[in-house]
Amino acid sequence: MSDTVFGAPIRLGVTGLARSGKTVFITSLIANLLSGAKLPQFVASAQDRIELAYLNPQPNDTIARFDYETHLAQLYAHPPTWPDNTKGISTLRLTLKLRPTGLLSGLRGAVEEHINIVDYPGEWLLDLGLMDKSYEEWSKDVLHRMANRSFGADYVNALPAKLPPSRRWCQSHGLICWRPLAQTSESSVALEKSMVGALGPLVHGACCGPSRHI
């Protein structure tokens, strides 16, 4: 932090894939700053310029508050438990009271710097590639990846070629062409389970799109 940014809140985004430690990192960072612990890689802390650190109400009430207190209690519990994984965006405002630097620092009092920490689910970043794609385009790409796998080429080639990619994709899941057969079979439950078991390694190994987009 430098004096040039004083007055403008800093927005610190923390993101990463599931179970990568986002929530634990944010909780640990806040706990260390609130307790006055020295953080060598944080210049203001290394220079002993932090006079006070405290939590402030978040500026945007439409975004969930990062539940710092609950997460900290989970880590301090006996036995400790990992916080729940991030399911949505949350934020927390941390305010630091800092001693200024520079030639006129002796004439100035401590300044407040607001840091808005945002916990962002990294899994959502995987969806960015879908924003400019139609469902047909996404289905075509997935079928292409399946066809390039040694255990998927024959299977994809056996699907009706005249159908649009989205219909072929549904058939590869057994959602259209096999379900009516299973419903009329005397052993419908067993048949559906056997198809799901057979398709599982192929579909889940080739598809990286989240289920809500299917």
C-alpha positions in Angstrom: 0.0 0.0 0.0 1.2 3.5 -0.8 -0.1 6.9 0.0 -1.2 7.3 -3.6 -4.2 5.0 -3.0 -5.4 6.4 0.3 -9.1 7.3 0.2 -9.9 4.7 -2.5 -11.0 1.3 -1.1 -9.0 -1.6 -2.2 -10.9 -4.6 -3.6 -9.1 -7.9 -3.0 -10.6 -10.8 -4.8 -9.7 -14.3 -3.7 -10.6 -17.1 -6.1 -9.5 -20.7 -6.9 -11.0 -24.1 -7.5 -13.0 -26.0 -4.9 -11.1 -27.0 -1.8 -8.1 -25.0 -2.7 -8.2 -23.1 0.6 -9.8 -19.7 -0.3 -12.0 -19.5 2.8 -9.2 -20.7 5.1 -6.8 -18.1 3.6 -9.2 -15.2 4.0 -10.0 -16.2 7.5 -6.4 -16.6 8.4 -5.5 -13.3 6.8 -8.2 -11.4 8.7 -7.4 -13.1 12.0 -3.7 -12.2 11.7 -4.4 -8.6 10.9 -6.9 -8.2 13.7 -4.6 -9.7 16.2 -1.6 -7.5 15.2 0.5 -10.4 14.0 3.5 -9.5 11.8 3.2 -10.4 8.2 6.6 -10.0 6.5 5.2 -10.0 3.0 2.7 -7.3 3.8 4.7 -4.0 3.5 2.6 -2.0 5.9 2.9 -4.8 8.5 6.6 -5.3 8.0 7.2 -1.6 8.5 5.1 -1.6 11.7 2.7 1.0 10.3 -0.5 -0.7 11.2 -1.9 1.0 14.3 -5.3 -0.7 14.3 -7.3 -3.2 12.3 -11.0 -3.8 12.6 -14.0 -5.0 10.7 -16.5 -2.5 9.2 -20.0 -3.0 7.8 -19.8 -4.0 4.1 -20.7 -1.3 1.6 -23.0 -3.5 -0.5 -25.8 -5.2 1.4 -27.0 -7.1 -1.7 -23.9 -9.4 -1.4 -23.6 -11.9 1.4 -21.2 -11.2 4.2 -18.2 -13.4 4.5 -18.9 -15.3 7.7 -15.6 -14.8 9.3 -16.6 -15.5 12.9 -18.2 -18.9 12.0 -15.2 -20.0 9.9 -12.7 -19.0 12.6 -14.7 -20.9 15.2 -14.6 -24.0 13.0 -10.8 -23.8 12.8 -10.5 -23.3 16.6 -12.9 -26.0 17.5 -11.9 -29.3 19.2 -11.5 -31.1 16.9 -11.1 -28.4 14.3 -13.1 -28.7 11.1 -12.7 -27.2 7.6 -15.1 -24.4 6.7 -17.8 -25.3 4.1 -16.8 -24.8 0.5 -17.6 -21.5 -1.2 -21.1 -21.7 -2.8 -21.5 -18.0 -3.7 -19.9 -14.7 -3.6 -19.4 -13.1 -0.2 -17.5 -10.1 1.0 -16.1 -8.5 4.1 -14.7 -5.0 4.7 -11.5 -4.8 6.8 -10.2 -1.3 7.8 -6.6 -0.6 8.6 -5.5 2.5 10.5 -2.0 3.2 9.0 0.8 5.6 9.8 1.6 7.6 6.7 5.0 7.7 5.0 6.8 10.4 3.1 8.4 13.7 3.8 5.3 15.2 5.5 4.4 12.1 7.4 5.2 13.7 10.7 2.6 16.4 10.0 -0.2 14.0 9.1 -2.2 11.8 11.3 -3.0 8.1 10.8 -5.1 7.4 7.7 -7.7 4.7 7.2 -7.5 2.2 4.3 -10.6 0.1 3.6 -10.0 -3.4 2.0 -13.0 -5.1 0.6 -12.2 -8.8 0.5 -14.3 -10.9 -1.9 -14.5 -14.6 -1.7 -15.3 -15.8 -5.2 -16.1 -19.4 -6.3 -13.4 -20.3 -8.8 -15.5 -23.0 -10.3 -17.6 -20.3 -11.9 -14.5 -19.2 -13.9 -14.7 -22.5 -15.7 -18.0 -21.3 -17.1 -16.6 -18.2 -18.8 -15.8 -20.2 -21.9 -19.5 -21.0 -22.3 -20.7 -17.4 -22.3 -20.2 -16.9 -26.1 -21.4 -20.4 -27.0 -24.8 -21.7 -27.9 -25.9 -25.1 -26.6 -25.4 -26.6 -30.1 -21.8 -25.3 -30.2 -21.1 -26.7 -26.7 -22.6 -30.1 -27.6 -20.5 -30.2 -30.8 -17.3 -29.5 -28.8 -18.1 -32.1 -26.2 -18.8 -34.8 -28.8 -15.6 -33.9 -30.6 -13.6 -34.4 -27.4 -15.3 -37.7 -26.8 -14.5 -38.8 -30.3 -10.8 -38.1 -29.7 -10.6 -40.5 -26.8 -9.6 -44.1 -27.4 -12.6 -45.5 -25.6 -15.1 -42.9 -27.1 -14.5 -42.8 -30.8 -16.5 -46.0 -31.7 -19.3 -45.0 -29.4 -19.7 -41.4 -30.8 -19.5 -42.7 -34.4 -22.4 -45.1 -33.6 -24.7 -42.2 -32.7 -27.1 -41.0 -35.5 -25.0 -38.7 -37.6 -28.0 -36.8 -39.0 -29.1 -35.5 -35.7 -27.9 -32.1 -34.5 -25.1 -32.1 -31.9 -27.5 -31.4 -29.0 -29.7 -34.4 -29.8 -26.7 -36.6 -30.2 -25.4 -35.4 -26.8 -28.7 -36.2 -25.2 -28.6 -39.7 -26.7 -25.1 -40.2 -25.4 -26.6 -39.6 -21.9 -29.4 -42.1 -22.5 -31.9 -39.3 -21.9 -34.0 -39.7 -25.1 -33.4 -43.0 -26.9 -33.0 -45.4 -24.0 -35.3 -44.1 -21.3 -38.6 -45.1 -23.2 -37.1 -48.6 -23.7 -36.3 -48.8 -20.0 -39.8 -47.7 -19.0 -41.3 -50.5 -21.0 -38.9 -53.2 -19.8 -39.8 -55.5 -17.0 -36.4 -54.8 -15.5 -36.5 -51.1 -16.2 -34.5 -50.1 -13.0 -31.7 -52.6 -13.7 -31.5 -51.5 -17.3 -31.3 -47.8 -16.5 -28.6 -48.5 -13.9 -26.6 -50.6 -16.3 -26.7 -47.8 -18.9 -25.7 -45.1 -16.5 -22.8 -47.3 -15.3 -21.6 -47.9 -18.8 -21.9 -44.3 -19.9 -20.5 -42.8 -16.7 -16.8 -43.1 -17.4 -17.2 -41.9 -21.0 -19.4 -39.0 -20.3 -17.9 -37.7 -17.1 -14.4 -38.2 -18.4 -15.0 -36.2 -21.6 -17.3 -33.5 -20.3 -16.1 -30.5 -18.4 -19.3 -28.5 -18.6 -21.3 -28.2 -15.3 -24.6 -29.9 -15.0 -26.6 -26.8 -14.9 -25.7 -26.0 -18.5 -26.8 -29.4 -19.7 
